[in-house]
Amino acid sequence: MTPNRNTSKIDFTLVLILMLLSLASLVAIYSANSSFVIKQVVFYVIGTAIIAGIMQLDSDQLKKLSWYLYGFGLVLLLLLIVAPSSIAREINGAKSWFTLPGFSLQPSEFVKVFLILTLSKIIVDHQEKHISKTTQSDFLLLLKIGGITFVPLLLVMQQPDLGTSLVLIAIMVGMIFISGISWKIITPIFGGGITLATGVLYMVIWHPEWLKKYLGVQEYQFGRIYSWLDPYNYQSSTGYHLTQSLLAIGSGQTTGKGIGTSEVVLPENHTDFIFSVVGEEFGFIGASVIISLFFLLIYHITKVALETKNSFYTCICVGVISMITFHVFQNIGMTVGVLPITGIPLPFISYGGSSLLGNMLAIGLIFSIRFHYKKYMFSSDE
C-alpha cells in the first residue's frame, strides 16, 4: 500500500514529554546551582541534534552500525584504563571520564546504548537463524547475550563504576526476557542469582567475618551497605549524603519551600541528588510530577514497542525501557533510602553532559522507530 503522506513521521507525544522533562531539569538545576543551567541548555541542544541525526537511520542501517558502535565503545573503555591522569583523572575514586580542554566525556554512558543496539541485533539474527527453538539454541543465545554484556561490564567494573555496571546488567536482564529464551532456562538462573544476592546481603549484615575470612573483603567495603541500613549511625561519614537527602525531602512536605530556597546542605545536589532538591523546594507535589513524567515516558515507549511489527525495534524499546527504568528506580530509591547509594544520575533531570547525551541518543532510537514505521502504519507489511 502507498505510504500515508498525511501521517506525521515525528512522534509529537514524545517531543512533548521530552520538553516537559527538559523544563523540569532546568528548573531543578537552577534551584540547586544556577551556574549550570546554561551548560544544561547547551547539552539539550546538542542532544536534539543527535536525535535529528539518529532519526534518519532505519532498522537496516542501525543493524549495520551496531557492531561498529559496540567496538568503538569498547575501544573508548580500554583507552580510559590506559590513559594518563592528565586526560583521565580519578573523580570520586573512579577513573570514568576523559577530561579534555573544554569538556569531559564518560564513555560508559554511550556504551549502554551501543549495548542495546548490539544485543537487539544478536537476538533478532539468532531468532531468524533458529526458527525452531531447542534447549541448545536457547542456551546458545543466552551465552551470546551474556558474553556481549560481560566484556563492557568487566571494563566498567575496572574503573570502578558500580552504578553503570548495574545498569548494564539491568539492560541484559530486560533483553533476556524479550529474547524468547524458554522460562525453563531463565527461571532457575535468575532464581539462583536472587538467592546468591540474598545470601551475600545476609552475610554482610549478620556474618561479615565470613566474607572477610574467605573472600578477603575489607572493612571499609561494608560501609556503603551499613550506612544505607542505618545512616544516622554513620552520619558523619558514609551516611552523610543519605541523611541530608532524607532531611531535604522530608522538610519539603507537601508543597515545598519554593524555588531557590534550599536550606539543607547536600553535596552533588545538581547531579545525583537532584531529586532531593525537587523534594525540598517543590514538595510531594513536585516530586510526584517528576515521577509522573517518567511514567508517561516509559508508558509511551512501551506503546511504541507493542505497535511496531519489527522485532529489532521491539528489542531496542525493551532495552531503552530497562535502562531508563533502572536509572529512575535506583536514583530515586537511593535518595529516599530504599536502595544503597550508587552514584546514578536521574535521566534527563540531573546535570551532566555525557549522561544527558547518552539518554538523548537512546530516545533518538525511539524517534527513529516512529519516524520509519509510521510511514506504513496502514500497511499489512513492515
Summary of the structure (lengths in Angstrom):
residues: 382
radius of gyration: 21.7
end to end distance: 11.0
largest distance: 70.0
contacts: 1244
relative contact order: 0.16
helix: 71%
strand: 2%
